[in-house]
Every structure is written in structure tokens, then in C-alpha cells.
Amino acid sequence: MTPERWVLATDLDGTFLGGTAAERGRFYRLLQDLAERLVLIFVTGRELENTLPLFDPPAAGEPTVPRPRYIISDIGTEILDGHTLAPIAPIQDWVAAAWGGANARVRALLADDPNLVPQPVETRYRVSYYCDPDTLPAATVNKIHGAGFDCLLSHGRYLDVLPRGVSKGPALLRLLAHCGLADHRVVVAGDTLNDLSLFQTGLAGVAVGNAEAGLVAAVRDLPHVHLSSHPGVMGIRDGLHAHGLCSPAPSGVTAGAPSGAGADDRPGPCCAAAHPAAPFDEHGGDRDLAHQPTRC
């Protein structure tokens, strides 16, 4: 009998890349053991060029990062096959149509705004700024919305102008539907408000123990989201266990502790606790943003 397949869609920095080298190595080996039935998706705010170096041979003492089946990068605006790096055309076309080649138009719209400092990055489907969200005037936000774009904040200093309705969560739902994964069990994982749109999909989720306070407050009352007390990959594993997809970490292995192979380090059964999909810092760091309902 073919094992039931499931999906892990995870943020990178602070989440899938969080924890000690020993913890990450142990978790990545667990995923290799699950490879026959796991579909791994990276959902990151990194630009693709800053994601690909993760697959280079690791430095001494660092674990090899598993290659995902799909990559959603650049805050949900780039959707690619993780093996060939070819765009997933129907979803990429959706992003492109929503954006309409608006880079120059957005820059002109906000060129004289004293509250925004352009970020030194060139991307195809968003325009990015530094700002102080505590002093950002409503007029700036209204100008962006009035021009037909979404305005999303993250990390207390980043503002991204995005295509209306495009972010991590909506991109993931479209990818799951397009690739025939919508009926599979799916778990999402993240650590900052830039991951909020993933949790707002209604999919089973885990907010890792190092999650920022704003994200914890936003998801605390969502019954499908597990709030882990463990940071990084240990938090993901804790969430997978809470959703019935793997065994707990071996006795005595806790966040921050050295971790070797253990008899209990084995996958658990897929189970109905993980929800099937609903129908359809810094450049070089993960800067995903809040979903449209909580946009700035």
C-alpha cells in the first residue's frame, strides 16, 4: 500500500533554518526518512537568488538542507518547481496579471514620500521600502491602496507594495490546487507576522517558540494553529507531533541540546489532525508579510 502523502509548507529564517546545527541535522534526517510521503514546500520572503545558496554543499559542521519540491519565494510573488526552478506558469501568470508591470508606477507614486526609504533590491512583482510603522501616516497607506495595491508590513521596519491579493497564503493555496495537493494533509510553519497569511488559510499550522509576539497574538485563538514552546526546527517537529504527523522528539532531546540518533526518532502515521487544504531580514533573509486582512 502506498503511504498517504502530506505537505509541510514552511518559512525559512527563524523556522526551518532555526535551531542549532545538531537540531537542524536531526530534523532534516527525519524529513529524509519521510521523503516517500512528504511534499516539502519552502515559503519564504527571500528572493530566489538568496534561497538557492542553501542547496550548496554545507560548511563544516552544518547539515545539508533538504531540497523542496516547490519554492514560493519573494513574499508569495515567485512560485517555482524546486527541482527545475521553472515557474509554475498558471500561478506565476496570476501574479503577473495582478501586478501589471507596476514597478515604475509604484516608485513614481511614492517617490516624494518622506516616510519611505527605498530598499536596494530589484524584484519583478513588488517594490520595497524601509519605514517606521509607528509613524507611518494613513495618507501613505491610503495612497497605496487607492492605486490598487496591497501594502504589507513586517519586522517593524519593512513595507512592501504587492499585487492586490497576493501573499504567501494565497500563493500556497493556488499551488496546492494546481499540483493536486489540495486533498492532502498540510501543515504550515512560521515565526513572524510575515507568515500570518499562511495561518489565515485555515490549514493546520505551527507557530514556533521563537515567534514574534504579534504573530502569537494574531493566531492564539485559531484552533488549527499549535503554539510551540520550542524554537526553530524543534518547534516544527513539536507541531508535527501535535498534528499527528510524527512521533515526539526522543526523551532528553530539547531545544538547544545536542541531538544524535535515537530509537524514538521516527515518523508517525498521517492522521486527520492535519487539515486538508481549503479549496481553491532583510534581503537574503526571510521577510514574509501579513495577509491582506491585516495589511497596513
Beta strands, then each sheet from edge to edge (+ up, - down):
strand 1: 6-10
strand 2: 38-43
strand 3: 70-73
strand 4: 78-81
strand 5: 117-118
strand 6: 127-130
strand 7: 149-154
strand 8: 158-163
strand 9: 185-190
strand 10: 204-207
strand 11: 225-227
sheet 1: 4+ 3- 2- 1- 9- 10- 11-
sheet 2: 5+ 6- 8+ 7-
end
